[in-house]
Amino acid sequence: MRQFPLDDVTTFSAHDGTELAYRAFGDGTPLICLPGGPTDSEYLGDLGGLGAHRRLIRLDLRGTGLSAVPKDPTSYRCDRLVDDIEALREHLGLQRMDVLAHCGGANLAVLYAGRHPERIDRLALITPGVRAVGLTITGELRTETARLRRGEPWFPSAFRALEAIVGGNATDEHWKAIAPFSYGCWDETAQAHQAAGDERMNMDVVAAYSAAGAFDPEATRTALARFTSPVFLLAGEVDPGAPPRTMAEFAKLFPNAEFVVQHGAGHYPWLDDAAWFVGATAGFLA
């Protein structure tokens, strides 16, 4: 197995020739980390200190971060990115690998698991997106989860914005206003994290990621029912983006899944209680 120096940025070629980049740091067995968004992997940081237990291989998805813009913009589509993950595995010289995916990156992870189940040892899904498996998160469930934060000083304006979004009357300002719901604590660290993420987001890439044909939920569910590797699915207790009730349904799609809820956590649980997050995640991956 190839070894890389700490904090190294390495590039490799995807099957279509697009140059992709990943950031490798930490110690131990490699852990492939897939960001949500789709965006670059910078926002993942060291996942609350998980790099002390595993060597994090954080991939910048094509067209984001340090990865090149592809010649074919339709290759941003999630199902086509499966080939990028396979190219990364080949580049690293791994026969099998552990994968951690956050948010929308979980859609890519489960498509990869369905297509290449023999290549994954362990799969960790952190507050995952659900489009690839066809689950529905109702507006009622999102607002019910959001009400858990009603004691926060920012809650009234943020909740009004959420109601507008759920009611189909969303504006850019409404989307900005609900940002506090994504964090267990809306402090300076969370606000800086959110602002940095907004700056990096390319909406053209986001739109292409979920373009028509990207997902076939019925086929994916069928494939996951045969995926026997251990799965760890972590939900944040107060996350309306990936509510625990829906995450529990997601976990049931796998024959060998462990489902946990991190108390008081939002959509980025490693920021809310790093010690708890790392303990639970590293324990599963050990």
VOPAGU-2260 file (C-alpha; in pm, 1 decimal, decimal comma):
REM VOPAGU-2260
SITE   aa  ch    i         X         Y         Z
SITE  MET   A    0       0,0       0,0       0,0
SITE  ARG   A    1     136,4     340,1     -98,9
SITE  GLN   A    2     216,4     584,6     183,0
SITE  PHE   A    3     189,2     962,9     166,9
SITE  PRO   A    4     349,7    1234,2     379,2
SITE  LEU   A    5     133,3    1420,4     628,2
SITE  ASP   A    6     -80,4    1707,6     498,4
SITE  ASP   A    7       6,1    1615,0     140,5
SITE  VAL   A    8    -201,6    1723,9    -157,5
SITE  THR   A    9    -186,3    1466,0    -435,5
SITE  THR   A   10    -340,6    1456,0    -781,0
SITE  PHE   A   11    -437,1    1159,4    -994,3
SITE  SER   A   12    -618,7    1101,3   -1320,0
SITE  ALA   A   13    -982,6     997,1   -1339,7
SITE  HIS   A   14   -1079,3     746,6   -1607,4
SITE  ASP   A   15   -1183,2    1028,7   -1842,6
SITE  GLY   A   16    -851,3    1209,7   -1791,4
SITE  THR   A   17    -978,4    1476,1   -1548,3
SITE  GLU   A   18    -714,3    1557,8   -1287,7
SITE  LEU   A   19    -853,5    1508,6    -937,4
SITE  ALA   A   20    -698,9    1605,6    -604,2
SITE  TYR   A   21    -714,4    1478,9    -250,7
SITE  ARG   A   22    -565,1    1593,2      78,7
SITE  ALA   A   23    -407,6    1319,3     289,5
SITE  PHE   A   24    -323,4    1364,3     655,2
SITE  GLY   A   25    -335,3    1182,5     986,3
SITE  ASP   A   26    -205,5     842,9    1089,8
SITE  GLY   A   27    -314,1     486,0    1042,9
SITE  THR   A   28    -518,8     296,6     786,4
SITE  PRO   A   29    -656,4     515,4     503,9
SITE  LEU   A   30   -1014,2     637,4     534,4
SITE  ILE   A   31   -1167,0     772,3     213,5
SITE  CYS   A   32   -1368,9    1085,8     299,9
SITE  LEU   A   33   -1637,1    1207,4      59,5
SITE  PRO   A   34   -1771,5    1561,2     110,3
SITE  GLY   A   35   -2127,7    1673,7      61,9
SITE  GLY   A   36   -2240,3    1972,2    -136,2
SITE  PRO   A   37   -2109,2    1872,3    -382,2
SITE  THR   A   38   -1812,7    2084,4    -285,4
SITE  ASP   A   39   -1446,9    2050,6    -199,3
SITE  SER   A   40   -1341,5    1868,3     114,9
SITE  GLU   A   41   -1195,1    2164,9     304,5
SITE  TYR   A   42   -1497,7    2203,9     532,1
SITE  LEU   A   43   -1444,5    1856,8     675,5
SITE  GLY   A   44   -1122,0    1971,1     843,3
SITE  ASP   A   45    -978,7    1682,3    1045,0
SITE  LEU   A   46   -1331,8    1567,9    1137,1
SITE  GLY   A   47   -1292,1    1671,9    1497,2
SITE  GLY   A   48    -961,9    1488,7    1542,4
SITE  LEU   A   49   -1042,2    1165,7    1358,9
SITE  GLY   A   50    -704,1    1201,5    1188,1
SITE  ALA   A   51    -543,8    1089,4    1513,4
SITE  HIS   A   52    -698,3     746,9    1452,6
SITE  ARG   A   53    -704,5     711,0    1073,8
SITE  ARG   A   54    -525,6     855,4     773,5
SITE  LEU   A   55    -789,4    1079,3     617,1
SITE  ILE   A   56    -798,5    1084,0     236,9
SITE  ARG   A   57   -1024,3    1382,4     164,3
SITE  LEU   A   58   -1128,9    1391,5    -199,8
SITE  ASP   A   59   -1210,8    1719,6    -374,9
SITE  LEU   A   60   -1490,9    1622,7    -613,3
SITE  ARG   A   61   -1433,9    1714,7    -977,8
SITE  GLY   A   62   -1476,8    2082,9   -1048,1
SITE  THR   A   63   -1429,3    2175,8    -680,4
SITE  GLY   A   64   -1132,6    2275,7    -467,7
SITE  LEU   A   65    -804,5    2160,9    -618,6
SITE  SER   A   66    -964,9    1918,9    -865,1
SITE  ALA   A   67    -990,9    2018,5   -1229,5
SITE  VAL   A   68   -1303,7    2124,6   -1414,7
SITE  PRO   A   69   -1397,7    1840,4   -1650,5
SITE  LYS   A   70   -1438,5    1888,7   -2024,9
SITE  ASP   A   71   -1782,1    1727,5   -2003,0
SITE  PRO   A   72   -2003,7    1911,6   -1748,7
SITE  THR   A   73   -2251,8    1622,7   -1744,6
SITE  SER   A   74   -1981,4    1419,2   -1567,6
SITE  TYR   A   75   -2068,3    1608,7   -1248,0
SITE  ARG   A   76   -2371,2    1382,2   -1219,4
SITE  CYS   A   77   -2358,7    1173,7    -903,2
SITE  ASP   A   78   -2382,5     832,0   -1067,6
SITE  ARG   A   79   -2094,2     921,3   -1300,3
SITE  LEU   A   80   -1875,8    1021,8   -1004,0
SITE  VAL   A   81   -1873,4     659,4    -892,6
SITE  ASP   A   82   -1596,5     606,3   -1147,4
SITE  ASP   A   83   -1390,5     879,1    -974,8
SITE  ILE   A   84   -1405,3     688,3    -646,2
SITE  GLU   A   85   -1295,7     372,4    -822,1
SITE  ALA   A   86   -1008,4     562,1    -987,1
SITE  LEU   A   87    -900,4     688,4    -644,1
SITE  ARG   A   88    -903,6     336,0    -503,2
SITE  GLU   A   89    -690,7     213,6    -793,3
SITE  HIS   A   90    -451,1     506,5    -749,3
SITE  LEU   A   91    -408,6     428,0    -379,7
SITE  GLY   A   92    -347,7      62,5    -453,2
SITE  LEU   A   93    -620,2     -54,2    -215,1
SITE  GLN   A   94    -803,3    -383,1    -268,0
SITE  ARG   A   95   -1068,1    -281,9     -12,8
SITE  MET   A   96   -1121,0      41,8     174,9
SITE  ASP   A   97   -1314,9     212,3     449,1
SITE  VAL   A   98   -1532,8     502,8     334,5
SITE  LEU   A   99   -1681,5     793,9     528,7
SITE  ALA   A  100   -1934,2    1018,4     356,2
SITE  HIS   A  101   -2108,9    1331,6     479,0
SITE  CYS   A  102   -2441,1    1480,5     369,0
SITE  GLY   A  103   -2478,0    1467,2     -11,7
SITE  GLY   A  104   -2158,9    1265,2     -33,4
SITE  ALA   A  105   -2356,5     974,5     109,1
SITE  ASN   A  106   -2553,4     956,5    -216,1
SITE  LEU   A  107   -2226,4     895,7    -397,9
SITE  ALA   A  108   -2108,4     649,7    -132,7
SITE  VAL   A  109   -2416,8     428,9    -153,8
SITE  LEU   A  110   -2406,8     429,8    -534,1
SITE  TYR   A  111   -2045,1     315,3    -511,1
SITE  ALA   A  112   -2138,7      50,4    -253,4
SITE  GLY   A  113   -2411,0     -76,0    -482,2
SITE  ARG   A  114   -2181,0     -99,1    -782,8
SITE  HIS   A  115   -1862,1    -215,2    -606,2
SITE  PRO   A  116   -1969,2    -384,2    -280,5
SITE  GLU   A  117   -1659,7    -602,4    -276,0
SITE  ARG   A  118   -1437,7    -291,8    -246,6
SITE  ILE   A  119   -1573,3    -159,1      86,3
SITE  ASP   A  120   -1475,6    -292,9     427,3
SITE  ARG   A  121   -1669,2     -43,1     640,2
SITE  LEU   A  122   -1900,9     243,1     546,3
SITE  ALA   A  123   -1970,6     540,7     773,7
SITE  LEU   A  124   -2255,3     774,0     672,8
SITE  ILE   A  125   -2263,2    1101,9     865,8
SITE  THR   A  126   -2593,0    1298,2     857,0
SITE  PRO   A  127   -2641,6    1157,3     506,1
SITE  GLY   A  128   -2844,3    1281,2     213,6
SITE  VAL   A  129   -3126,6    1051,3     104,2
SITE  ARG   A  130   -3194,2    1118,0    -266,5
SITE  ALA   A  131   -3012,3     807,0    -386,4
SITE  VAL   A  132   -3237,9     582,4    -177,1
SITE  GLY   A  133   -3561,3     771,9    -236,0
SITE  LEU   A  134   -3651,0     856,6     122,5
SITE  THR   A  135   -3870,4    1160,7     184,1
SITE  ILE   A  136   -3814,2    1416,1     459,0
SITE  THR   A  137   -4143,4    1597,7     503,5
SITE  GLY   A  138   -4171,5    1965,1     583,6
SITE  GLU   A  139   -4360,0    1868,2     897,4
SITE  LEU   A  140   -4069,8    1655,7    1020,3
SITE  ARG   A  141   -3819,7    1930,9     943,6
SITE  THR   A  142   -4017,4    2188,9    1141,2
SITE  GLU   A  143   -4077,9    1941,4    1424,2
SITE  THR   A  144   -3703,0    1885,8    1451,9
SITE  ALA   A  145   -3633,0    2258,2    1426,8
SITE  ARG   A  146   -3867,3    2328,8    1720,3
SITE  LEU   A  147   -3618,1    2154,5    1947,5
SITE  ARG   A  148   -3418,7    2479,0    1921,2
SITE  ARG   A  149   -3702,9    2709,8    2024,7
SITE  GLY   A  150   -3511,8    2835,3    2326,7
SITE  GLU   A  151   -3235,3    2986,6    2111,7
SITE  PRO   A  152   -3232,5    3367,5    2062,4
SITE  TRP   A  153   -3211,5    3335,7    1684,2
SITE  PHE   A  154   -3499,2    3084,8    1665,4
SITE  PRO   A  155   -3800,1    3310,6    1578,3
SITE  SER   A  156   -3655,4    3457,6    1258,8
SITE  ALA   A  157   -3491,1    3131,8    1152,8
SITE  PHE   A  158   -3811,2    2935,7    1209,5
SITE  ARG   A  159   -4017,5    3183,6    1006,0
SITE  ALA   A  160   -3769,7    3139,1     722,4
SITE  LEU   A  161   -3795,8    2760,3     750,5
SITE  GLU   A  162   -4174,2    2779,1     736,7
SITE  ALA   A  163   -4148,6    2987,8     420,0
SITE  ILE   A  164   -3917,3    2729,1     261,4
SITE  VAL   A  165   -4142,1    2439,6     360,6
SITE  GLY   A  166   -4438,9    2632,4     223,6
SITE  GLY   A  167   -4272,9    2670,6    -115,9
SITE  ASN   A  168   -4197,4    3040,8     -82,4
SITE  ALA   A  169   -3820,3    3024,4     -43,0
SITE  THR   A  170   -3587,3    3311,4    -124,8
SITE  ASP   A  171   -3209,8    3331,5     -98,2
SITE  GLU   A  172   -3254,1    3525,5     224,2
SITE  HIS   A  173   -3469,5    3251,0     371,0
SITE  TRP   A  174   -3202,3    2990,9     296,7
SITE  LYS   A  175   -2938,9    3208,7     463,6
SITE  ALA   A  176   -3161,8    3264,1     765,7
SITE  ILE   A  177   -3199,0    2895,2     848,1
SITE  ALA   A  178   -2822,2    2832,9     872,7
SITE  PRO   A  179   -2825,9    2816,4    1256,5
SITE  PHE   A  180   -3037,6    2500,0    1241,5
SITE  SER   A  181   -2741,2    2314,6    1086,5
SITE  TYR   A  182   -2525,4    2354,7    1397,6
SITE  GLY   A  183   -2573,7    2235,7    1751,9
SITE  CYS   A  184   -2428,8    2567,0    1871,2
SITE  TRP   A  185   -2456,4    2878,8    1655,5
SITE  ASP   A  186   -2135,0    3033,6    1782,8
SITE  GLU   A  187   -1844,9    3209,8    1608,0
SITE  THR   A  188   -1693,1    2880,6    1496,0
SITE  ALA   A  189   -2020,0    2769,0    1336,8
SITE  GLN   A  190   -2076,4    3105,5    1171,1
SITE  ALA   A  191   -1726,5    3106,6    1021,1
SITE  HIS   A  192   -1773,0    2748,2     902,8
SITE  GLN   A  193   -2101,3    2837,6     734,2
SITE  ALA   A  194   -1960,5    3150,5     568,1
SITE  ALA   A  195   -1662,8    2961,9     426,9
SITE  GLY   A  196   -1891,4    2693,9     286,3
SITE  ASP   A  197   -2113,7    2951,6     116,6
SITE  GLU   A  198   -1811,6    3103,3     -56,6
SITE  ARG   A  199   -1699,1    2769,3    -199,4
SITE  MET   A  200   -2035,8    2651,1    -330,3
SITE  ASN   A  201   -2072,4    2636,9    -710,1
SITE  MET   A  202   -2443,1    2609,4    -786,9
SITE  ASP   A  203   -2380,8    2484,4   -1141,6
SITE  VAL   A  204   -2198,6    2183,5    -999,0
SITE  VAL   A  205   -2473,0    2134,5    -739,2
SITE  ALA   A  206   -2743,0    2133,4   -1006,2
SITE  ALA   A  207   -2555,6    1890,5   -1231,3
SITE  TYR   A  208   -2486,9    1651,8    -939,0
SITE  SER   A  209   -2855,0    1566,2    -906,7
SITE  ALA   A  210   -2952,0    1602,3   -1274,0
SITE  ALA   A  211   -3213,4    1374,2   -1426,0
SITE  GLY   A  212   -3092,2    1015,9   -1436,5
SITE  ALA   A  213   -2850,5    1049,7   -1145,9
SITE  PHE   A  214   -3052,8     829,6    -912,1
SITE  ASP   A  215   -3251,5     508,3    -938,0
SITE  PRO   A  216   -3371,3     458,1    -578,3
SITE  GLU   A  217   -3536,4     122,1    -635,5
SITE  ALA   A  218   -3222,4     -26,5    -789,4
SITE  THR   A  219   -3003,8     126,4    -517,2
SITE  ARG   A  220   -3223,3     -10,2    -238,1
SITE  THR   A  221   -3207,1    -354,8    -394,8
SITE  ALA   A  222   -2827,9    -335,8    -413,0
SITE  LEU   A  223   -2794,9    -212,9     -54,1
SITE  ALA   A  224   -3009,9    -498,8      72,7
SITE  ARG   A  225   -2728,6    -727,4     -48,7
SITE  PHE   A  226   -2448,8    -509,7      92,1
SITE  THR   A  227   -2327,8    -703,5     395,8
SITE  SER   A  228   -2029,0    -493,2     507,6
SITE  PRO   A  229   -2071,5    -307,9     839,5
SITE  VAL   A  230   -2242,1      31,8     810,7
SITE  PHE   A  231   -2242,0     313,5    1065,8
SITE  LEU   A  232   -2508,9     579,6    1028,9
SITE  LEU   A  233   -2487,6     885,1    1254,2
SITE  ALA   A  234   -2765,4    1142,3    1289,1
SITE  GLY   A  235   -2760,9    1473,5    1473,0
SITE  GLU   A  236   -3040,1    1501,8    1728,2
SITE  VAL   A  237   -3140,6    1855,6    1622,1
SITE  ASP   A  238   -3061,4    1836,2    1249,5
SITE  PRO   A  239   -3367,5    1916,2    1033,9
SITE  GLY   A  240   -3161,7    1844,6     722,7
SITE  ALA   A  241   -3124,3    1477,6     818,1
SITE  PRO   A  242   -3372,8    1412,9    1100,6
SITE  PRO   A  243   -3308,6    1107,8    1318,4
SITE  ARG   A  244   -3643,1     952,7    1232,0
SITE  THR   A  245   -3556,2     942,4     861,0
SITE  MET   A  246   -3199,7     837,2     934,1
SITE  ALA   A  247   -3334,0     536,8    1125,1
SITE  GLU   A  248   -3528,3     438,9     811,0
SITE  PHE   A  249   -3210,2     476,6     608,3
SITE  ALA   A  250   -3019,3     243,8     840,0
SITE  LYS   A  251   -3284,0     -25,8     795,3
SITE  LEU   A  252   -3198,9     -46,6     423,4
SITE  PHE   A  253   -2875,2    -226,5     515,6
SITE  PRO   A  254   -2854,7    -578,9     658,7
SITE  ASN   A  255   -2563,5    -489,1     890,1
SITE  ALA   A  256   -2604,0    -130,8    1011,6
SITE  GLU   A  257   -2541,2      46,5    1342,1
SITE  PHE   A  258   -2750,8     359,3    1394,2
SITE  VAL   A  259   -2660,3     626,3    1650,1
SITE  VAL   A  260   -2792,7     972,1    1735,3
SITE  GLN   A  261   -2547,7    1231,6    1863,9
SITE  HIS   A  262   -2713,5    1432,7    2139,3
SITE  GLY   A  263   -2739,9    1805,1    2070,2
SITE  ALA   A  264   -2569,3    1778,6    1731,8
SITE  GLY   A  265   -2666,6    1939,1    1403,4
SITE  HIS   A  266   -2557,2    1864,1    1049,3
SITE  TYR   A  267   -2183,9    1892,0    1127,4
SITE  PRO   A  268   -2156,3    1678,8    1442,7
SITE  TRP   A  269   -1776,2    1687,3    1462,5
SITE  LEU   A  270   -1805,5    2061,1    1535,6
SITE  ASP   A  271   -2066,6    2017,6    1808,0
SITE  ASP   A  272   -1895,8    1756,1    2025,6
SITE  ALA   A  273   -1569,8    1643,3    1867,8
SITE  ALA   A  274   -1479,7    1398,3    2143,4
SITE  TRP   A  275   -1813,5    1215,1    2124,3
SITE  PHE   A  276   -1812,3    1213,2    1744,4
SITE  VAL   A  277   -1456,4    1083,0    1717,1
SITE  GLY   A  278   -1509,9     825,0    1989,6
SITE  ALA   A  279   -1818,4     681,8    1819,8
SITE  THR   A  280   -1684,2     695,9    1465,7
SITE  ALA   A  281   -1334,7     570,1    1543,3
SITE  GLY   A  282   -1486,8     293,6    1754,3
SITE  PHE   A  283   -1686,8     171,0    1457,5
SITE  LEU   A  284   -1389,7     193,6    1221,7
SITE  ALA   A  285   -1147,4      18,6    1458,1
